Amino acid sequence: MTTAGAASSSTTRQRLLDAAFSVCAQRGLHAATTREIADAAKVNEVTLFRHFGSKEKLIAALFERSVSAQIQSLSDSESDGDDLARDLLRYARKFNQMLFEHEPLIRTLIGEAHRYPEAAREVIQDSVKPMRRRLIAYLRAAQEAGAVRTGLKLAPAVDAFTGMLLSGMLRRTGNPKCLEYAHESFLMTCVELFVCGISAPQPKAKSAHPK
């Protein structure tokens, strides 16, 4: 493929992703059809299937596009791991950005979870695994360094942390007027609670005046 052809193919792919986001957010993941998405992108259905193969893979690519950007952002500012609160707040902000970017799709997916095909849920979950793996790896390194308590099961701990962030996004976008605090304050509180829960106990300082 020529350079011009590759650029054209990339542009078409992005148009399809943008169209899928718009149509799925308006119609729902289950109701949105590949024909509607192709029409919104001003291409034919054959082009959509040539790029993605199926509607499920197209929807997964929506999440992958945002997640890959967040992972790159994290990679560009790698931490030395000496400050759990600082690093986890940075992660929370990146993960939070992804949640807000996909809020319409996430709400639709939650609403349709009982009828959405299992295969589709799996590919969407797979798209967020890289960020989840990165955080687990970070915490494992912190555990080995003595900053995170030993015996802590990291996968459920990470899911609990990101679950708090998801809940915060849903509340903030659902009825923000009922919240009397800024979202940044919520993120910092989530991090503070998480750090308190996972941090290794610090050794007590020896008294300077023994009894």
Z-matrix of the N, CA and C atoms (Angstrom, degrees):
N
C 1 1.459
C 2 1.521 1 109.82
N 3 1.331 2 117.24 1 135.17
C 4 1.457 3 120.94 2 179.64
C 5 1.521 4 110.33 3 -71.39
N 6 1.345 5 115.17 4 167.32
C 7 1.468 6 119.47 5 178.78
C 8 1.519 7 110.41 6 -60.99
N 9 1.333 8 115.47 7 -41.93
C 10 1.461 9 120.14 8 179.48
C 11 1.529 10 110.74 9 -64.18
N 12 1.341 11 115.51 10 -39.99
C 13 1.458 12 119.42 11 179.32
C 14 1.512 13 112.15 12 -66.06
N 15 1.336 14 116.61 13 -40.50
C 16 1.458 15 120.91 14 178.69
C 17 1.523 16 111.01 15 -64.33
N 18 1.334 17 116.50 16 -39.79
C 19 1.462 18 120.98 17 178.83
C 20 1.522 19 110.73 18 -64.90
N 21 1.348 20 115.63 19 -41.17
C 22 1.461 21 120.31 20 178.95
C 23 1.524 22 110.84 21 -64.68
N 24 1.339 23 116.56 22 -40.88
C 25 1.457 24 121.16 23 179.47
C 26 1.528 25 110.65 24 -64.29
N 27 1.344 26 116.64 25 -41.15
C 28 1.458 27 121.02 26 178.96
C 29 1.526 28 110.77 27 -64.55
N 30 1.345 29 116.63 28 -40.45
C 31 1.465 30 120.91 29 178.94
C 32 1.519 31 110.57 30 -63.41
N 33 1.326 32 116.52 31 -43.63
C 34 1.466 33 121.16 32 178.76
C 35 1.520 34 110.70 33 -61.76
N 36 1.319 35 116.06 34 -42.30
C 37 1.472 36 120.43 35 179.59
C 38 1.525 37 110.44 36 -60.72
N 39 1.331 38 117.29 37 -44.23
C 40 1.460 39 120.65 38 179.91
C 41 1.519 40 111.26 39 -65.80
N 42 1.324 41 117.59 40 -37.98
C 43 1.467 42 121.10 41 177.42
C 44 1.525 43 110.49 42 -63.06
N 45 1.316 44 116.68 43 -40.35
C 46 1.456 45 120.29 44 178.11
C 47 1.535 46 111.85 45 -65.71
N 48 1.332 47 116.23 46 -39.53
C 49 1.458 48 120.18 47 177.83
C 50 1.527 49 110.73 48 -65.17
N 51 1.322 50 116.62 49 -44.15
C 52 1.459 51 120.37 50 178.81
C 53 1.526 52 110.98 51 -63.17
N 54 1.340 53 116.11 52 -41.54
C 55 1.461 54 120.49 53 179.12
C 56 1.528 55 110.87 54 -65.52
N 57 1.322 56 116.81 55 -40.84
C 58 1.464 57 120.57 56 179.68
C 59 1.522 58 110.73 57 -63.26
N 60 1.309 59 116.70 58 -41.12
C 61 1.465 60 120.62 59 178.26
C 62 1.524 61 110.00 60 -59.28
N 63 1.329 62 116.33 61 -48.31
C 64 1.465 63 121.25 62 -177.43
C 65 1.523 64 111.81 63 -65.29
N 66 1.331 65 117.06 64 -48.26
C 67 1.466 66 120.54 65 -176.41
C 68 1.527 67 111.16 66 -67.96
N 69 1.329 68 117.73 67 -44.44
C 70 1.460 69 120.92 68 -178.77
C 71 1.522 70 111.78 69 -65.52
N 72 1.333 71 116.95 70 -36.96
C 73 1.459 72 120.60 71 179.13
C 74 1.529 73 110.59 72 -66.60
N 75 1.327 74 117.19 73 -34.29
C 76 1.464 75 121.18 74 -178.74
C 77 1.526 76 112.52 75 -83.28
N 78 1.322 77 116.70 76 -41.80
C 79 1.461 78 121.34 77 -171.92
C 80 1.518 79 113.67 78 -99.92
N 81 1.329 80 116.62 79 -19.15
C 82 1.454 81 120.27 80 -173.72
C 83 1.509 82 110.08 81 97.38
N 84 1.319 83 116.22 82 152.41
C 85 1.461 84 120.41 83 -177.45
C 86 1.524 85 111.78 84 -64.99
N 87 1.324 86 116.01 85 -38.63
C 88 1.464 87 119.71 86 -176.61
C 89 1.529 88 111.21 87 -73.36
N 90 1.330 89 116.90 88 -41.52
C 91 1.462 90 120.82 89 -174.68
C 92 1.528 91 113.11 90 -78.50
N 93 1.318 92 117.00 91 -30.11
C 94 1.475 93 119.93 92 -178.53
C 95 1.517 94 110.16 93 -61.51
N 96 1.312 95 116.27 94 134.83
C 97 1.466 96 120.34 95 179.81
C 98 1.526 97 110.36 96 -109.98
N 99 1.312 98 115.09 97 157.54
C 100 1.462 99 119.17 98 178.29
C 101 1.525 100 110.94 99 -64.76
N 102 1.334 101 117.12 100 -30.51
C 103 1.460 102 119.75 101 177.50
C 104 1.527 103 111.16 102 -65.09
N 105 1.350 104 115.94 103 -43.01
C 106 1.467 105 119.78 104 178.72
C 107 1.529 106 110.75 105 -63.42
N 108 1.315 107 115.52 106 -41.75
C 109 1.468 108 119.56 107 -179.78
C 110 1.525 109 110.45 108 -65.31
N 111 1.321 110 116.72 109 -44.52
C 112 1.465 111 120.89 110 178.93
C 113 1.526 112 110.64 111 -62.26
N 114 1.344 113 117.11 112 -42.56
C 115 1.469 114 120.50 113 178.98
C 116 1.524 115 110.56 114 -61.81
N 117 1.358 116 116.26 115 -42.37
C 118 1.464 117 119.75 116 -179.72
C 119 1.524 118 111.48 117 -64.64
N 120 1.337 119 116.27 118 -30.93
C 121 1.472 120 121.03 119 178.90
C 122 1.528 121 111.89 120 -87.12
N 123 1.369 122 115.75 121 -4.11
C 124 1.468 123 121.64 122 -179.60
C 125 1.536 124 112.30 123 61.99
N 126 1.345 125 114.48 124 42.32
C 127 1.463 126 121.23 125 172.98
C 128 1.527 127 106.95 126 -135.03
N 129 1.331 128 116.98 127 172.87
C 130 1.458 129 118.64 128 176.79
C 131 1.527 130 110.25 129 -92.36
N 132 1.352 131 115.25 130 165.80
C 133 1.457 132 120.08 131 -177.37
C 134 1.525 133 112.45 132 -61.49
N 135 1.322 134 116.41 133 -33.13
C 136 1.458 135 120.03 134 -179.94
C 137 1.525 136 110.29 135 -59.00
N 138 1.331 137 115.77 136 -40.20
C 139 1.467 138 120.59 137 178.80
C 140 1.522 139 110.70 138 -63.39
N 141 1.329 140 116.16 139 -41.48
C 142 1.476 141 119.83 140 178.52
C 143 1.521 142 110.60 141 -59.96
N 144 1.338 143 116.60 142 -47.91
C 145 1.462 144 119.37 143 -178.09
C 146 1.530 145 111.74 144 -68.88
N 147 1.325 146 116.77 145 -30.09
C 148 1.468 147 119.20 146 177.87
C 149 1.526 148 110.53 147 -65.92
N 150 1.318 149 117.01 148 -34.78
C 151 1.460 150 120.73 149 -178.42
C 152 1.524 151 112.69 150 -82.79
N 153 1.340 152 117.23 151 -35.66
C 154 1.468 153 119.16 152 -170.72
C 155 1.533 154 114.66 153 -124.56
N 156 1.291 155 118.65 154 -22.01
C 157 1.459 156 120.60 155 177.58
C 158 1.512 157 115.00 156 87.78
N 159 1.348 158 117.83 157 -38.86
C 160 1.461 159 121.21 158 -179.29
C 161 1.517 160 109.28 159 -159.55
N 162 1.332 161 115.96 160 165.02
C 163 1.461 162 120.33 161 178.08
C 164 1.525 163 110.43 162 -64.67
N 165 1.335 164 116.28 163 -39.21
C 166 1.466 165 119.82 164 -178.87
C 167 1.526 166 111.53 165 -60.94
N 168 1.312 167 116.41 166 -42.50
C 169 1.461 168 119.91 167 179.96
C 170 1.528 169 111.32 168 -70.09
N 171 1.314 170 116.46 169 -31.64
C 172 1.465 171 120.06 170 175.72
C 173 1.519 172 110.56 171 -65.23
N 174 1.338 173 117.19 172 -44.11
C 175 1.459 174 121.29 173 179.25
C 176 1.528 175 110.35 174 -64.23
N 177 1.320 176 116.67 175 -41.83
C 178 1.460 177 119.85 176 177.68
C 179 1.523 178 110.70 177 -60.29
N 180 1.331 179 116.62 178 -37.86
C 181 1.465 180 120.66 179 -179.29
C 182 1.519 181 111.77 180 -64.09
N 183 1.342 182 117.08 181 -27.90
C 184 1.462 183 120.12 182 176.33
C 185 1.519 184 110.14 183 -60.76
N 186 1.325 185 116.18 184 -46.86
C 187 1.461 186 120.79 185 179.48
C 188 1.524 187 110.65 186 -68.31
N 189 1.311 188 116.35 187 -40.96
C 190 1.463 189 120.33 188 -178.15
C 191 1.519 190 111.33 189 -61.45
N 192 1.343 191 116.52 190 -36.55
C 193 1.464 192 120.15 191 -178.98
C 194 1.527 193 111.11 192 -61.26
N 195 1.317 194 116.71 193 -45.69
C 196 1.457 195 119.90 194 179.86
C 197 1.521 196 111.65 195 -72.04
N 198 1.337 197 116.62 196 -42.58
C 199 1.467 198 120.12 197 -178.59
C 200 1.513 199 111.17 198 -61.38
N 201 1.340 200 117.13 199 -41.63
C 202 1.457 201 120.07 200 -178.65
C 203 1.519 202 110.72 201 -63.19
N 204 1.342 203 116.35 202 -35.27
C 205 1.468 204 119.57 203 177.96
C 206 1.527 205 110.59 204 -66.90
N 207 1.325 206 116.78 205 -40.32
C 208 1.459 207 119.92 206 179.92
C 209 1.526 208 111.35 207 -68.19
N 210 1.347 209 116.73 208 -39.50
C 211 1.464 210 120.41 209 178.76
C 212 1.520 211 110.45 210 -63.22
N 213 1.326 212 116.14 211 -41.98
C 214 1.457 213 119.65 212 178.81
C 215 1.515 214 110.47 213 -62.90
N 216 1.323 215 116.00 214 -39.79
C 217 1.455 216 120.06 215 178.52
C 218 1.515 217 110.81 216 -63.00
N 219 1.342 218 117.21 217 -40.85
C 220 1.464 219 120.41 218 177.27
C 221 1.519 220 110.84 219 -65.69
N 222 1.334 221 116.52 220 -39.37
C 223 1.465 222 121.02 221 -179.14
C 224 1.521 223 111.56 222 -66.18
N 225 1.333 224 115.76 223 -32.54
C 226 1.459 225 119.97 224 -178.23
C 227 1.518 226 112.69 225 -71.85
N 228 1.311 227 116.54 226 -14.46
C 229 1.473 228 119.61 227 -179.37
C 230 1.518 229 109.82 228 -136.21
N 231 1.330 230 115.20 229 53.62
C 232 1.458 231 120.33 230 -178.73
C 233 1.532 232 111.30 231 -57.95
N 234 1.302 233 115.33 232 143.42
C 235 1.453 234 120.88 233 -179.31
C 236 1.518 235 110.68 234 -99.57
N 237 1.298 236 114.99 235 157.14
C 238 1.458 237 118.82 236 175.53
C 239 1.528 238 110.89 237 -85.39
N 240 1.340 239 117.14 238 -0.85
C 241 1.460 240 121.08 239 173.65
C 242 1.513 241 115.55 240 76.15
N 243 1.321 242 117.90 241 17.42
C 244 1.467 243 118.97 242 -176.71
C 245 1.527 244 112.61 243 -94.71
N 246 1.338 245 117.88 244 2.66
C 247 1.461 246 120.64 245 -178.90
C 248 1.528 247 108.58 246 -143.16
N 249 1.321 248 116.90 247 96.50
C 250 1.458 249 121.25 248 -176.80
C 251 1.523 250 111.98 249 -58.97
N 252 1.324 251 117.70 250 -47.44
C 253 1.465 252 120.77 251 -175.95
C 254 1.516 253 110.93 252 -61.88
N 255 1.321 254 117.31 253 -44.39
C 256 1.471 255 120.60 254 -179.96
C 257 1.516 256 111.10 255 -63.34
N 258 1.325 257 116.73 256 -46.97
C 259 1.458 258 120.36 257 -176.24
C 260 1.525 259 111.64 258 -68.14
N 261 1.325 260 117.05 259 -40.74
C 262 1.454 261 120.22 260 -178.95
C 263 1.524 262 111.55 261 -70.72
N 264 1.320 263 117.76 262 -31.31
C 265 1.460 264 119.91 263 175.61
C 266 1.527 265 110.17 264 -66.89
N 267 1.315 266 116.08 265 -39.11
C 268 1.465 267 119.83 266 177.18
C 269 1.527 268 110.31 267 -63.86
N 270 1.324 269 116.37 268 -43.11
C 271 1.463 270 120.54 269 177.22
C 272 1.531 271 110.24 270 -62.66
N 273 1.341 272 116.62 271 -44.53
C 274 1.467 273 120.76 272 -178.70
C 275 1.517 274 111.12 273 -59.62
N 276 1.316 275 116.75 274 -39.95
C 277 1.472 276 119.76 275 179.40
C 278 1.522 277 111.27 276 -65.22
N 279 1.328 278 117.09 277 -40.60
C 280 1.459 279 120.82 278 179.48
C 281 1.526 280 110.81 279 -67.48
N 282 1.329 281 116.42 280 -45.68
C 283 1.456 282 120.41 281 179.72
C 284 1.526 283 110.10 282 -64.54
N 285 1.320 284 116.36 283 -39.30
C 286 1.459 285 122.28 284 178.78
C 287 1.533 286 110.81 285 -62.69
N 288 1.320 287 116.25 286 -40.67
C 289 1.463 288 120.18 287 177.86
C 290 1.525 289 110.65 288 -59.99
N 291 1.329 290 116.45 289 -43.13
C 292 1.453 291 120.71 290 178.11
C 293 1.524 292 111.03 291 -61.79
N 294 1.339 293 117.04 292 -42.22
C 295 1.456 294 120.88 293 -179.85
C 296 1.525 295 111.38 294 -61.67
N 297 1.318 296 116.77 295 -45.83
C 298 1.459 297 120.12 296 -178.27
C 299 1.533 298 111.42 297 -67.52
N 300 1.325 299 117.18 298 -36.07
C 301 1.462 300 120.00 299 178.70
C 302 1.526 301 111.38 300 -63.48
N 303 1.335 302 116.94 301 -31.30
C 304 1.465 303 120.85 302 -176.49
C 305 1.521 304 112.71 303 -111.10
N 306 1.322 305 116.58 304 20.53
C 307 1.466 306 120.25 305 -176.91
C 308 1.530 307 113.88 306 -53.49
N 309 1.347 308 120.07 307 -46.60
C 310 1.477 309 118.44 308 179.30
C 311 1.522 310 112.97 309 -60.60
N 312 1.342 311 116.08 310 -41.96
C 313 1.465 312 119.46 311 179.66
C 314 1.525 313 111.70 312 -68.71
N 315 1.319 314 116.93 313 -39.53
C 316 1.462 315 120.60 314 -179.61
C 317 1.526 316 110.21 315 -63.69
N 318 1.323 317 117.15 316 -44.05
C 319 1.463 318 120.37 317 177.93
C 320 1.530 319 110.80 318 -62.46
N 321 1.319 320 115.69 319 -41.40
C 322 1.460 321 119.43 320 179.45
C 323 1.514 322 110.63 321 -64.60
N 324 1.336 323 116.43 322 -42.42
C 325 1.461 324 120.71 323 -179.33
C 326 1.519 325 110.80 324 -63.41
N 327 1.329 326 117.64 325 -41.84
C 328 1.466 327 121.38 326 178.52
C 329 1.532 328 110.00 327 -62.57
N 330 1.335 329 115.59 328 -43.11
C 331 1.452 330 119.92 329 -178.71
C 332 1.521 331 113.55 330 -67.47
N 333 1.325 332 116.52 331 -27.92
C 334 1.458 333 120.36 332 -175.98
C 335 1.524 334 113.11 333 -106.55
N 336 1.326 335 117.07 334 10.55
C 337 1.462 336 120.20 335 -174.05
C 338 1.523 337 112.28 336 -57.84
N 339 1.340 338 117.10 337 -31.09
C 340 1.463 339 119.83 338 -176.26
C 341 1.523 340 112.74 339 -72.48
N 342 1.332 341 116.83 340 -18.04
C 343 1.465 342 118.01 341 -178.19
C 344 1.517 343 113.64 342 -125.57
N 345 1.336 344 116.66 343 -4.34
C 346 1.458 345 118.50 344 -178.49
C 347 1.519 346 109.65 345 -75.68
N 348 1.306 347 119.75 346 137.85
C 349 1.474 348 122.26 347 -175.46
C 350 1.526 349 112.11 348 -56.43
N 351 1.319 350 116.09 349 140.54
C 352 1.463 351 122.15 350 -179.42
C 353 1.522 352 111.32 351 -57.80
N 354 1.314 353 116.64 352 -40.17
C 355 1.466 354 120.01 353 -179.23
C 356 1.518 355 111.04 354 -60.88
N 357 1.330 356 116.98 355 -38.29
C 358 1.463 357 120.25 356 -179.91
C 359 1.516 358 110.74 357 -66.96
N 360 1.335 359 116.62 358 -41.29
C 361 1.466 360 119.22 359 179.01
C 362 1.523 361 110.36 360 -63.10
N 363 1.310 362 116.20 361 -37.02
C 364 1.459 363 119.82 362 -178.28
C 365 1.522 364 111.65 363 -65.79
N 366 1.334 365 117.94 364 -43.38
C 367 1.456 366 118.86 365 -177.71
C 368 1.521 367 110.73 366 -70.05
N 369 1.340 368 117.09 367 -31.34
C 370 1.466 369 119.66 368 177.43
C 371 1.529 370 109.67 369 -69.33
N 372 1.328 371 116.18 370 -42.52
C 373 1.459 372 119.25 371 177.81
C 374 1.527 373 110.76 372 -63.48
N 375 1.331 374 115.97 373 -37.47
C 376 1.463 375 119.88 374 178.96
C 377 1.519 376 111.39 375 -61.70
N 378 1.336 377 116.59 376 -32.08
C 379 1.464 378 119.77 377 -176.07
C 380 1.527 379 112.18 378 -67.53
N 381 1.350 380 117.69 379 -27.13
C 382 1.469 381 119.40 380 -179.70
C 383 1.529 382 112.61 381 -95.43
N 384 1.331 383 116.92 382 -2.43
C 385 1.458 384 119.68 383 -178.71
C 386 1.524 385 114.06 384 -60.34
N 387 1.349 386 119.97 385 -36.68
C 388 1.469 387 118.31 386 -179.37
C 389 1.528 388 113.78 387 -57.67
N 390 1.348 389 117.56 388 -42.46
C 391 1.466 390 119.58 389 178.30
C 392 1.528 391 110.61 390 -67.10
N 393 1.335 392 116.25 391 -38.74
C 394 1.466 393 120.41 392 179.32
C 395 1.523 394 110.00 393 -64.08
N 396 1.339 395 116.62 394 -44.06
C 397 1.468 396 120.25 395 179.16
C 398 1.518 397 111.26 396 -63.35
N 399 1.327 398 116.63 397 -38.19
C 400 1.466 399 120.01 398 -179.68
C 401 1.521 400 110.69 399 -62.66
N 402 1.334 401 116.60 400 -42.80
C 403 1.462 402 119.05 401 -179.43
C 404 1.525 403 111.05 402 -69.28
N 405 1.329 404 117.76 403 -40.04
C 406 1.464 405 120.60 404 177.60
C 407 1.528 406 110.36 405 -61.34
N 408 1.329 407 116.23 406 -43.19
C 409 1.466 408 120.11 407 179.63
C 410 1.530 409 110.81 408 -63.45
N 411 1.315 410 116.13 409 -40.52
C 412 1.471 411 120.23 410 178.39
C 413 1.533 412 110.43 411 -61.81
N 414 1.329 413 116.06 412 -46.58
C 415 1.460 414 119.55 413 -178.65
C 416 1.521 415 111.82 414 -67.57
N 417 1.339 416 116.68 415 -33.67
C 418 1.465 417 119.13 416 177.37
C 419 1.530 418 110.28 417 -64.11
N 420 1.332 419 116.27 418 -41.77
C 421 1.463 420 119.92 419 177.82
C 422 1.526 421 110.52 420 -63.97
N 423 1.341 422 116.20 421 -39.69
C 424 1.465 423 120.04 422 178.49
C 425 1.520 424 110.62 423 -67.43
N 426 1.331 425 116.13 424 -33.23
C 427 1.461 426 121.27 425 177.29
C 428 1.530 427 110.15 426 -65.12
N 429 1.320 428 115.84 427 -44.25
C 430 1.464 429 120.52 428 179.49
C 431 1.526 430 111.71 429 -66.32
N 432 1.345 431 115.44 430 -28.58
C 433 1.465 432 119.99 431 179.16
C 434 1.525 433 112.30 432 -83.04
N 435 1.342 434 116.68 433 -6.71
C 436 1.456 435 119.98 434 177.52
C 437 1.512 436 114.86 435 93.21
N 438 1.353 437 117.79 436 4.72
C 439 1.461 438 120.14 437 -178.94
C 440 1.526 439 111.81 438 -85.60
N 441 1.331 440 117.24 439 -29.45
C 442 1.463 441 122.61 440 178.92
C 443 1.525 442 107.67 441 -109.61
N 444 1.322 443 116.38 442 138.30
C 445 1.463 444 119.63 443 -173.73
C 446 1.523 445 112.50 444 -64.60
N 447 1.277 446 115.36 445 140.79
C 448 1.459 447 121.61 446 178.77
C 449 1.530 448 109.03 447 -69.86
N 450 1.317 449 115.86 448 151.55
C 451 1.459 450 119.79 449 -179.83
C 452 1.513 451 113.48 450 89.08
N 453 1.331 452 117.29 451 -14.71
C 454 1.465 453 120.31 452 178.52
C 455 1.528 454 109.54 453 -69.38
N 456 1.324 455 117.39 454 128.25
C 457 1.461 456 121.78 455 175.93
C 458 1.516 457 107.93 456 -81.21
N 459 1.328 458 115.50 457 113.00
C 460 1.457 459 120.56 458 -168.33
C 461 1.530 460 113.99 459 -72.49
N 462 1.326 461 117.94 460 -38.94
C 463 1.470 462 119.81 461 -177.23
C 464 1.531 463 111.96 462 -60.73
N 465 1.339 464 119.82 463 -51.96
C 466 1.458 465 118.62 464 177.74
C 467 1.522 466 113.01 465 -65.86
N 468 1.336 467 117.01 466 -29.86
C 469 1.466 468 119.78 467 177.38
C 470 1.528 469 110.15 468 -64.28
N 471 1.334 470 116.22 469 -43.95
C 472 1.459 471 120.78 470 178.31
C 473 1.526 472 110.56 471 -64.18
N 474 1.333 473 117.22 472 -41.05
C 475 1.466 474 120.23 473 179.49
C 476 1.526 475 111.36 474 -65.06
N 477 1.331 476 116.93 475 -35.40
C 478 1.464 477 120.11 476 177.13
C 479 1.523 478 110.41 477 -66.35
N 480 1.320 479 116.66 478 -41.07
C 481 1.460 480 121.68 479 179.83
C 482 1.525 481 110.98 480 -64.20
N 483 1.326 482 116.98 481 -50.97
C 484 1.468 483 119.96 482 -178.84
C 485 1.526 484 110.78 483 -68.71
N 486 1.347 485 117.13 484 -26.95
C 487 1.460 486 119.83 485 175.31
C 488 1.515 487 111.65 486 -64.39
N 489 1.329 488 117.29 487 -38.78
C 490 1.468 489 120.73 488 175.32
C 491 1.525 490 110.50 489 -61.34
N 492 1.328 491 116.08 490 -41.71
C 493 1.459 492 120.00 491 -179.18
C 494 1.523 493 110.95 492 -66.26
N 495 1.326 494 116.95 493 -40.47
C 496 1.460 495 120.58 494 177.61
C 497 1.529 496 110.84 495 -62.44
N 498 1.322 497 116.35 496 -45.21
C 499 1.456 498 120.61 497 178.78
C 500 1.529 499 111.31 498 -59.28
N 501 1.325 500 115.86 499 -41.21
C 502 1.461 501 120.02 500 179.25
C 503 1.515 502 112.28 501 -63.51
N 504 1.326 503 116.93 502 -41.10
C 505 1.467 504 120.20 503 178.17
C 506 1.522 505 111.15 504 -63.15
N 507 1.340 506 116.75 505 -43.70
C 508 1.460 507 120.35 506 -178.48
C 509 1.526 508 111.12 507 -63.77
N 510 1.319 509 117.46 508 -40.26
C 511 1.467 510 120.45 509 178.22
C 512 1.523 511 111.09 510 -69.09
N 513 1.320 512 116.41 511 -41.29
C 514 1.463 513 120.53 512 -176.39
C 515 1.525 514 111.03 513 -66.38
N 516 1.323 515 117.18 514 -38.34
C 517 1.467 516 120.21 515 -178.59
C 518 1.519 517 111.81 516 -87.25
N 519 1.350 518 117.11 517 -16.77
C 520 1.457 519 120.24 518 -179.33
C 521 1.516 520 112.44 519 -79.31
N 522 1.321 521 117.18 520 -54.51
C 523 1.464 522 121.19 521 -179.51
C 524 1.520 523 108.79 522 -150.82
N 525 1.332 524 116.64 523 75.99
C 526 1.473 525 119.81 524 -174.88
C 527 1.523 526 113.77 525 -62.90
N 528 1.334 527 118.11 526 -22.57
C 529 1.468 528 120.74 527 -177.50
C 530 1.519 529 111.97 528 -67.83
N 531 1.351 530 116.98 529 -20.53
C 532 1.466 531 118.99 530 -178.72
C 533 1.526 532 111.62 531 -82.32
N 534 1.325 533 117.26 532 -6.50
C 535 1.462 534 121.08 533 -178.73
C 536 1.521 535 109.47 534 -101.99
N 537 1.320 536 115.67 535 127.44
C 538 1.464 537 119.85 536 -176.30
C 539 1.522 538 112.78 537 -96.02
N 540 1.339 539 117.35 538 10.79
C 541 1.464 540 120.87 539 -178.44
C 542 1.526 541 109.77 540 -130.32
N 543 1.337 542 115.53 541 157.25
C 544 1.459 543 121.51 542 -179.74
C 545 1.525 544 110.32 543 -74.91
N 546 1.332 545 116.51 544 153.98
C 547 1.459 546 119.88 545 -178.37
C 548 1.526 547 111.48 546 -65.69
N 549 1.327 548 117.79 547 -33.38
C 550 1.457 549 120.09 548 177.75
C 551 1.524 550 110.47 549 -61.52
N 552 1.333 551 116.29 550 -35.65
C 553 1.462 552 120.15 551 176.98
C 554 1.528 553 110.25 552 -64.74
N 555 1.328 554 116.61 553 -37.21
C 556 1.463 555 120.71 554 177.32
C 557 1.526 556 110.60 555 -64.30
N 558 1.336 557 117.24 556 -44.95
C 559 1.460 558 120.54 557 179.58
C 560 1.523 559 111.21 558 -60.63
N 561 1.316 560 116.14 559 -44.31
C 562 1.458 561 119.90 560 -179.38
C 563 1.531 562 111.24 561 -64.34
N 564 1.339 563 116.70 562 -36.43
C 565 1.462 564 120.63 563 178.69
C 566 1.527 565 110.67 564 -68.10
N 567 1.338 566 116.67 565 -41.68
C 568 1.471 567 120.25 566 176.87
C 569 1.523 568 110.44 567 -58.34
N 570 1.314 569 116.16 568 -45.17
C 571 1.462 570 120.64 569 -179.88
C 572 1.516 571 110.57 570 -64.55
N 573 1.330 572 116.93 571 -43.62
C 574 1.472 573 120.35 572 -179.40
C 575 1.526 574 110.85 573 -60.55
N 576 1.343 575 116.91 574 -45.20
C 577 1.460 576 120.66 575 179.84
C 578 1.534 577 111.02 576 -64.20
N 579 1.329 578 115.53 577 -41.94
C 580 1.465 579 120.00 578 -178.39
C 581 1.520 580 110.83 579 -66.20
N 582 1.323 581 116.66 580 -44.78
C 583 1.460 582 120.94 581 -179.83
C 584 1.528 583 110.37 582 -62.42
N 585 1.323 584 116.50 583 -41.43
C 586 1.473 585 119.70 584 178.49
C 587 1.525 586 110.77 585 -61.94
N 588 1.333 587 116.44 586 -35.12
C 589 1.447 588 120.27 587 -177.23
C 590 1.518 589 114.79 588 -77.63
N 591 1.339 590 117.04 589 -27.00
C 592 1.465 591 119.35 590 -174.46
C 593 1.526 592 113.81 591 -105.79
N 594 1.312 593 117.38 592 -14.71
C 595 1.464 594 119.60 593 -174.44
C 596 1.527 595 112.10 594 -67.11
N 597 1.314 596 114.75 595 142.05
C 598 1.466 597 120.18 596 176.62
C 599 1.522 598 108.86 597 -70.19
N 600 1.330 599 117.65 598 142.87
C 601 1.467 600 119.85 599 178.18
C 602 1.523 601 110.41 600 -62.71
N 603 1.305 602 114.65 601 137.39
C 604 1.456 603 119.39 602 179.91
C 605 1.524 604 110.52 603 -86.71
N 606 1.320 605 117.64 604 140.79
C 607 1.475 606 119.86 605 179.01
C 608 1.521 607 110.99 606 -63.97
N 609 1.326 608 114.92 607 140.20
C 610 1.464 609 119.08 608 -179.81
C 611 1.518 610 110.08 609 -70.91
N 612 1.325 611 115.05 610 138.98
C 613 1.446 612 120.02 611 178.75
C 614 1.541 613 109.11 612 -70.20
N 615 1.309 614 115.23 613 138.28
C 616 1.452 615 120.29 614 179.79
C 617 1.542 616 110.20 615 -71.24
N 618 1.274 617 115.57 616 137.98
C 619 1.452 618 119.96 617 179.63
C 620 1.533 619 110.58 618 -68.38
N 621 1.327 620 114.44 619 139.10
C 622 1.455 621 119.67 620 179.24
C 623 1.524 622 111.33 621 -77.56
N 624 1.348 623 115.31 622 -15.37
C 625 1.467 624 119.60 623 -177.86
C 626 1.524 625 108.63 624 -126.00
N 627 1.335 626 117.46 625 85.85
C 628 1.472 627 120.28 626 -179.89
C 629 1.513 628 111.46 627 -61.91
N 630 1.360 629 115.11 628 148.42
C 631 1.453 630 118.28 629 -179.45
C 632 1.515 631 110.43 630 -73.07
